[in-house]
Amino acid sequence: MTRNIMIIDDSPLDRTFIRKVLEMRLNDINVFEAQDGLNITDKLVSNKIHLCILDIMMPLKDGFQVLLEMKQDPAVVDIPVIVCTGIGDKQAIEKALTLGAYDYFSKPLCEEAMKTSLPLKAKNAIELMKRNLEISYLSYHDFLTELYNRRFCEEEIRRINTFRNLPISIIVGDINGLKLINDTFGHDEGDKLLKKAATTIQNACRIDDIIARWGGDEFIILLPKTKKEEAEEVVNRIKKLYAEEQVNGIQGSISFGWDTKHTMDEEITKIFKNAEDYMYRNKTCENESVRSRMINTIINTLHEKSPREEMHSKRVSELCQDIGKEIGLSESEIRTLKVGGLLHDIGKIAIEERILNKREKLTDKEWNEVRRHPEIGYRILSSSHEMQELADYVLAHHEKWDGTGYPKGLKGEAIPRVARIITLADSYDAMTNERPYRKALSEERVINEIRKNAGLQFDPEIAKLFVEKVLDIPWLII
């Protein structure tokens, strides 16, 4: 990275000599010159200076005055300054260091000393500036999105709260479904969603708008001199752009709230709270439809990964409905069974496609990965209030009647009845259809397996009813 150095000295010869020494000894530098300290802050800022070499004895404004002004100005206070003083002028050196100078060198300029001493001091000062910039950046920026962070935003809210900035609008945004993405696809995919949101917000906002990541999945936009209607236009632009973004096929969605301060009598903190409350009201209204849409996308994505899983889920759903009818369940319970059968393996979305479609026997590590799918399915479905009951059934569909199943080791009637029905339908379909690692079993062998595992893996009553009523096969062999 190129570093910019400003030499401030009223002597053209000294400026030229210092420039040549620096350019000869240091790489990747740009050297700027100034013959006096007038309007120096503007010059330092506009040229993005990383180091200032300052002569003390100058007309109009001496180096002490320039140094004092720099150290009192937040825009340039962190720029290191190396001062140039007369040989043996200890009082001047002391004063310069007290005012905040980084280092010093002496006049008259000695060529040999300058060739080693000044470049080394300049290099060290530039490294200090680099570290300070990095520390400053990290202290005011969010590491993931590179937006400003909460600390910076809190300071900016106080800074912009002036009459000349009225009207001041504040927008609060919260990403919908981030936890669902994290739980389903992992935090790396959730981070992608956050980064896409940050980029979208930046693209939709003006250059002077202040954008910050307030926390987890929440963003703040501060808009000085912005009417409420204009803030709403910003929101609509962001929503439109973000709806075009996708992570694993899931469309981006952010809930927003906003409010505007029109007079200095209004508290800026109250405006922020109003915007936040409005956002939460919108989020409550939008969340359920967003989550339902996400769940549909997840199940569709799973079926695209593995068409076999789609056919399996449909068959399990039909078997569950058949069992429910024979048991005498209500229409509502049968509808629950239908959806439960369709969604029972939704957690497999987080399992590698390679494992799902593997033709060889799974390794222990791969099997342990597959065993995670009831819990993943539970987390996906429990994100929606409408799906909470189904989430419990999906979590339990690999539990066994004798308590040897997973993930909780539930036993007997502690396992929800819907989950017990799904377990039987799931197992029957798995045995009677070809899998990547084996051929389909014969009907006779499948029935024998169900009889043998009634009271072990399966609810014995449901197993008997399924064989006798749904399959129309005698339970006892005569």
C-alpha positions in Angstrom: 0.0 0.0 0.0 1.4 3.4 -1.0 2.0 5.8 1.9 1.7 9.6 1.7 4.3 11.9 3.3 3.9 15.7 3.6 7.1 17.9 4.1 6.3 21.3 5.6 9.4 23.5 5.3 9.9 27.1 4.1 13.3 26.1 2.5 12.9 24.7 -1.1 16.4 23.3 -0.9 15.7 21.4 2.4 12.4 20.1 1.0 14.1 18.8 -2.1 16.9 17.2 -0.1 14.5 15.5 2.3 12.3 14.3 -0.6 15.2 12.7 -2.4 16.5 11.0 0.7 13.0 9.5 1.4 12.4 8.5 -2.2 15.8 6.8 -2.4 15.4 4.8 0.8 11.7 4.0 1.1 9.5 2.1 -1.3 5.8 2.8 -2.2 5.7 6.5 -1.0 4.2 9.7 -2.4 5.9 12.9 -1.2 3.9 16.1 -1.0 5.4 19.6 -0.1 4.1 22.7 1.6 6.1 25.9 2.1 4.2 27.0 5.2 1.7 25.9 7.8 -1.3 27.8 6.4 -4.4 25.8 5.8 -2.4 22.7 6.5 -5.2 20.6 7.9 -7.0 20.7 4.5 -3.9 19.7 2.7 -3.2 16.8 5.1 -6.8 15.5 4.8 -7.2 15.9 1.0 -3.9 14.1 0.3 -4.6 11.4 2.9 -1.2 11.9 4.6 0.3 9.2 6.8 3.3 11.1 8.0 4.2 14.7 8.4 7.8 16.1 8.4 7.6 19.5 10.0 10.2 22.3 10.2 10.0 24.3 13.5 11.4 27.7 12.3 9.0 29.0 9.7 7.5 32.5 9.0 3.8 33.3 9.3 3.2 30.2 11.4 5.9 28.2 13.2 6.0 24.5 13.6 4.9 24.6 17.2 1.6 26.3 16.1 1.1 23.8 13.3 1.8 20.8 15.6 -0.6 22.2 18.3 -3.4 22.7 15.7 -2.9 19.2 14.4 -3.1 17.5 17.8 -6.3 19.4 18.5 -8.0 18.5 15.3 -9.7 15.0 15.3 -9.3 14.8 11.5 -5.5 14.8 11.7 -4.6 14.1 15.3 -3.4 10.6 14.6 -0.9 11.6 11.9 2.6 11.1 13.3 4.9 14.2 13.1 8.7 14.2 12.8 10.0 17.7 13.6 13.1 19.4 12.4 15.0 21.6 14.9 18.4 23.2 15.2 21.3 21.1 16.6 21.4 21.2 20.3 18.1 23.0 20.8 17.0 20.8 23.6 14.2 23.2 24.7 12.6 23.1 21.2 12.8 19.3 21.1 11.2 19.0 24.6 8.4 21.4 23.6 7.8 19.5 20.3 7.6 16.1 22.0 5.4 17.6 24.7 3.0 18.8 22.0 2.8 15.3 20.6 5.6 15.0 18.0 6.5 11.4 17.2 10.3 12.1 16.8 12.8 14.7 15.6 16.0 15.3 13.6 18.4 18.2 13.5 19.5 20.9 11.1 21.8 21.6 9.4 21.0 18.4 7.4 23.9 16.0 7.4 23.8 13.8 4.3 25.2 10.6 5.9 22.9 10.9 9.0 19.9 11.8 6.9 20.4 8.7 4.7 20.0 6.3 7.6 18.3 8.1 10.5 15.5 10.0 8.8 14.3 7.1 6.6 14.3 4.7 9.6 12.3 7.2 11.7 9.9 7.8 8.8 9.4 4.1 8.3 8.7 3.5 12.0 6.3 6.4 12.1 4.4 5.1 9.0 4.2 1.7 10.6 2.8 3.4 13.7 0.2 5.2 11.6 -0.7 2.0 9.9 -1.3 0.2 13.2 -3.3 3.1 14.5 -5.5 3.1 11.4 -6.1 -0.6 11.7 -7.0 -0.3 15.4 -9.2 2.7 14.6 -10.9 0.8 11.8 -11.5 -2.3 14.0 -12.8 -0.2 16.8 -15.5 1.5 14.6 -16.3 -1.2 12.0 -18.0 -4.6 12.1 -15.5 -7.3 11.2 -17.9 -9.4 9.1 -19.8 -6.8 7.0 -17.2 -4.0 7.1 -20.0 -1.5 8.0 -19.8 0.8 11.0 -20.4 -0.9 14.3 -22.8 -0.1 17.2 -20.1 2.0 19.1 -19.6 4.2 16.1 -23.3 4.5 15.4 -24.0 5.6 19.0 -21.4 8.4 18.6 -22.8 9.4 15.3 -26.4 9.7 16.6 -25.1 12.2 19.1 -23.0 14.0 16.5 -25.7 14.5 13.9 -28.3 15.6 16.4 -28.1 19.3 15.5 -30.5 21.8 14.0 -28.6 22.0 10.7 -29.2 18.3 10.1 -33.0 18.4 10.5 -35.1 16.6 9.6 -33.1 13.5 10.8 -34.5 10.1 9.8 -33.5 6.8 11.4 -34.2 3.4 9.8 -33.9 0.1 11.7 -33.8 -3.2 9.8 -33.8 -6.8 10.9 -33.0 -9.7 8.6 -35.8 -12.3 8.6 -34.9 -16.0 9.0 -31.2 -15.6 9.8 -31.4 -18.2 12.6 -33.2 -20.6 10.3 -30.4 -20.2 7.7 -27.7 -20.7 10.4 -29.5 -23.8 11.8 -30.2 -25.3 8.4 -27.1 -24.5 6.3 -24.6 -23.4 8.9 -23.2 -20.0 10.1 -21.1 -19.6 6.9 -24.3 -19.4 4.9 -25.9 -17.1 7.5 -22.8 -14.8 7.2 -23.3 -14.7 3.4 -26.9 -13.5 4.0 -25.5 -10.7 6.3 -22.9 -9.6 3.8 -25.4 -9.5 1.0 -27.7 -7.4 3.2 -24.9 -5.0 4.0 -23.9 -4.6 0.4 -27.6 -4.1 -0.7 -28.1 -1.4 2.0 -25.0 0.4 0.9 -26.1 0.3 -2.8 -29.5 1.6 -1.9 -28.3 4.5 0.3 -26.7 7.8 -0.4 -23.0 8.3 0.1 -23.5 10.6 3.2 -25.9 8.2 4.9 -24.5 6.4 7.9 -25.0 2.6 7.9 -24.1 0.4 10.8 -24.6 -3.2 11.9 -26.3 -2.7 15.3 -26.1 -6.3 16.4 -26.6 -9.9 15.2 -29.1 -9.5 12.4 -30.0 -5.8 12.9 -28.9 -2.8 10.9 -29.2 1.0 11.5 -29.3 3.7 8.9 -28.9 7.4 10.0 -30.2 9.9 7.4 -29.4 13.6 8.1 -31.6 16.1 6.3 -34.0 13.4 5.2 -37.8 13.6 5.3 -39.9 10.6 6.4 -41.2 10.0 2.9 -37.6 10.0 1.6 -36.7 7.4 4.3 -39.5 5.2 3.1 -38.2 5.4 -0.4 -34.8 4.2 0.9 -36.5 1.3 2.6 -38.4 0.4 -0.6 -35.2 0.4 -2.6 -33.4 -1.9 -0.2 -36.4 -4.3 -0.1 -36.5 -4.4 -3.9 -32.8 -5.0 -4.3 -32.5 -7.5 -1.4 -35.4 -9.6 -2.7 -33.2 -10.4 -5.7 -30.5 -11.9 -3.4 -30.5 -15.6 -2.5 -28.6 -17.9 -0.2 -29.1 -21.6 -1.0 -32.2 -20.7 -3.0 -33.7 -18.8 -0.1 -34.8 -15.2 -1.0 -33.5 -12.4 1.2 -36.0 -10.5 3.4 -35.6 -7.6 5.9 -38.2 -6.1 8.1 -37.9 -2.3 8.5 -39.1 0.5 10.8 -38.4 4.2 10.5 -39.2 7.6 12.1 -38.1 11.2 11.7 -37.1 14.0 14.0 -38.4 17.3 12.8 -37.6 19.7 15.7 -34.9 20.0 18.3 -37.5 19.5 21.0 -37.9 15.9 20.0 -35.5 13.4 21.7 -33.3 11.5 19.2 -33.4 8.5 21.4 -37.2 8.5 21.2 -37.1 8.7 17.4 -34.8 5.6 17.4 -37.1 3.8 19.8 -40.1 4.6 17.6 -38.3 3.2 14.5 -37.3 0.1 16.4 -40.9 -0.5 17.7 -42.3 0.0 14.2 -39.7 -2.5 12.8 -40.8 -5.1 15.4 -44.5 -4.7 14.5 -43.7 -5.2 10.9 -41.5 -8.2 11.7 -44.3 -9.8 13.6 -46.6 -9.4 10.6 -44.1 -10.5 8.0 -42.2 -13.3 9.9 -44.7 -16.1 9.6 -45.2 -15.8 5.8 -41.4 -15.4 5.4 -40.7 -18.5 7.4 -43.3 -20.5 5.6 -41.8 -19.4 2.3 -38.3 -20.4 3.6 -39.5 -23.8 4.7 -41.1 -24.5 1.3 -37.9 -23.4 -0.4 -35.9 -25.8 1.9 -38.0 -28.8 1.2 -37.9 -28.0 -2.6 -34.2 -27.6 -2.4 -33.9 -31.0 -0.7 -36.0 -32.7 -3.4 -33.8 -31.1 -6.0 -30.7 -32.5 -4.3 -32.3 -35.9 -4.1 -35.4 -36.7 -6.2 -35.5 -40.1 -4.4 -36.2 -38.2 -1.1 -39.1 -36.4 -2.7 -40.8 -39.7 -3.8 -40.0 -41.3 -0.4 -41.7 -38.4 1.4 -44.8 -38.5 -0.7 -45.2 -42.2 -0.2 -44.7 -41.9 3.6 -47.3 -39.1 3.6 -49.8 -41.3 1.9 -49.1 -44.3 4.2 -49.5 -42.0 7.2 -52.9 -40.9 6.0 -53.9 -44.5 5.4 -52.9 -45.5 9.0 -54.6 -42.4 10.4 -57.9 -43.3 8.7 -57.8 -46.9 10.0 -57.1 -45.7 13.5 -60.1 -43.4 13.2 -58.3 -40.0 13.5 -60.1 -36.8 12.8 -59.7 -34.9 9.5 -57.5 -32.4 11.2 -55.2 -35.1 12.6 -55.0 -36.8 9.2 -54.0 -33.5 7.6 -51.3 -33.2 10.3 -50.1 -36.7 9.4 -50.1 -35.8 5.7 -47.8 -32.8 6.3 -45.7 -34.6 8.9 -45.1 -37.4 6.3 -44.1 -34.9 3.7 -41.7 -33.0 6.0 -40.3 -35.7 8.2 -36.9 -35.7 6.5 -36.6 -32.0 5.9 -33.5 -31.9 8.1 -31.6 -33.9 5.5 -31.2 -30.5 3.6 -28.1 -30.0 5.8 -26.7 -33.4 4.9 -24.2 -33.5 2.1 -25.6 -34.7 -1.2 -22.8 -37.1 -1.5 -23.9 -38.9 1.7 -27.6 -38.8 0.8 -26.9 -40.6 -2.6 -24.0 -42.8 -1.6 -24.2 -46.3 -3.0 -21.8 -47.9 -0.6 -22.4 -48.5 3.1 -22.1 -45.4 5.2 -19.1 -45.0 7.4 -19.7 -44.4 11.2 -18.9 -40.7 10.6 -21.4 -40.4 7.8 -24.0 -42.3 9.7 -23.6 -39.9 12.7 -24.1 -37.0 10.2 -27.3 -38.6 8.9 -28.6 -39.1 12.5 -28.6 -35.3 12.9 -31.5 -34.8 10.5 -34.4 -35.1 13.1 -32.8 -32.3 15.2 -32.1 -30.1 12.2 -35.6 -30.7 10.9 -36.9 -29.7 14.4 -35.0 -26.4 14.3 -36.2 -25.6 10.8 -39.9 -26.2 11.6 -39.9 -24.8 15.1 -38.8 -21.4 13.6 -42.5 -21.1 12.6 -45.3 -20.9 15.2 -47.6 -22.7 12.8 -45.1 -25.6 12.5 -44.2 -26.0 16.2 -46.4 -29.1 16.7 -45.0 -30.7 13.5 -41.5 -29.9 14.7 -42.0 -32.1 17.8 -43.2 -35.0 15.6 -40.2 -34.7 13.2 -37.8 -34.6 16.1 -39.2 -37.9 17.4 -39.7 -39.9 14.2 -36.5 -42.0 14.8 -37.4 -42.8 18.4 -38.2 -46.5 19.1 -40.9 -48.0 21.2 -38.3 -49.7 23.5 -36.4 -46.5 24.1 -33.3 -47.3 22.0 -34.0 -44.7 19.3 -32.6 -41.2 18.9 -32.2 -38.3 19.5 -33.8 -38.4 23.0 -34.2 -42.1 23.6 -38.0 -41.7 24.3 -39.9 -44.8 25.2 -43.4 -46.1 24.6 -46.2 -43.6 24.7 -43.8 -40.8 25.6 -43.2 -40.8 21.8 -46.0 -38.7 20.2 -48.5 -40.9 18.4 -48.0 -39.0 15.1 -44.3 -39.6 15.3 -44.9 -43.4 16.0 -47.1 -43.5 12.8 -44.4 -41.7 10.8 -41.7 -44.1 12.1 -43.7 -47.1 10.8 -44.6 -45.6 7.5 -41.0 -44.4 7.0 -39.5 -47.8 7.8 -42.0 -49.7 5.6 -41.3 -47.5 2.6 -37.5 -47.6 3.2 -37.6 -51.5 3.2 -40.0 -51.8 0.2 -38.1 -49.5 -2.1 -34.6 -49.6 -3.6 -31.9 -47.6 -1.8 -28.5 -46.5 -3.3 -26.8 -49.2 -1.1 -29.3 -52.1 -1.5 -32.2 -53.5 -3.4 -35.8 -53.4 -2.2 -36.8 -56.2 0.2 -39.6 -58.6 -0.6 -43.1 -58.0 0.8 -42.9 -61.1 2.9 -39.6 -60.2 4.5 -40.8 -56.6 5.2 -43.9 -58.0 7.0 -41.8 -60.3 9.0 -39.5 -57.4 10.0 -42.5 -55.4 11.2 -43.9 -58.3 13.2 -40.4 -59.0 14.7 -39.9 -55.3 15.7 -43.4 -54.7 17.0 -42.8 -53.7 20.7 -39.2 -53.0 19.9 -39.0 -50.4 17.2 -42.7 -50.0 16.5 -45.8 -49.3 18.6 -47.2 -52.9 18.6 -50.8 -51.8 18.2 -50.1 -49.5 15.3 -47.9 -52.1 13.7 -50.6 -54.8 13.9 -53.3 -52.4 12.6 -51.0 -51.4 9.7 -50.4 -55.0 8.6 -54.0 -56.1 9.0 -56.0 -53.1 7.9 -53.7 -51.1 5.5 -51.8 -54.0 3.9 -54.7 -56.5 4.3 -52.4 -59.3 5.5 -53.0 -61.5 8.6 -51.0 -60.6 11.6 -50.6 -64.1 12.8 -49.1 -66.7 10.4 -51.3 -69.9 10.4 
